[in-house]
Amino acid sequence: NLDLIERLVNAKGYQFINDKNLLKAIELFRLNVTAFPKSANAYDSLGEAYMEVGDKVLAIKNYEMSLKLNPNNQNAKEIIQKLKN
């Protein structure tokens, strides 16, 4: 099941974030968006990882892609606004 694979990769990426291994998290989340380019959640997670390392430009880019794929993503809307201020 592809949805399960996406969720498992995403969960592992968040484990890396929690362990402060942010580059590994970004690597996994980038893999996820490559494998699942229509997943708003994958882009949202990648945006979060970029935000954690302080890369506002890439964080905004990925949150905007997440929002494009899921216009109801209130989290993405709020974080984009916060990052642009």
Residue pairs with C-beta under 8 A, 6 or more apart in sequence:
2 36
5 35
6 32
6 35
6 36
6 39
6 41
6 42
9 28
9 31
9 32
9 35
10 28
10 29
10 32
10 41
10 42
10 45
12 28
13 24
13 25
13 28
13 29
13 32
13 45
13 49
14 25
14 45
16 22
16 24
16 25
16 28
17 25
17 48
17 49
17 52
22 49
22 52
22 53
23 53
25 49
25 52
26 46
26 49
26 50
26 53
29 42
29 45
29 46
29 49
30 46
32 39
32 42
32 45
32 46
33 39
33 42
33 43
33 46
33 62
33 65
36 42
38 69
39 69
40 66
40 67
40 69
40 70
40 73
40 76
41 66
42 66
43 62
43 63
43 65
43 66
43 69
44 62
44 63
44 66
44 73
44 75
44 76
46 62
47 58
47 59
47 60
47 61
47 62
47 63
47 65
47 66
47 76
47 79
48 59
48 79
50 56
50 58
50 59
50 62
51 59
51 79
51 83
56 83
59 79
59 83
60 80
60 83
60 84
63 76
63 79
63 80
63 83
64 76
64 80
66 73
66 76
67 73
67 76
67 77
67 80
70 76
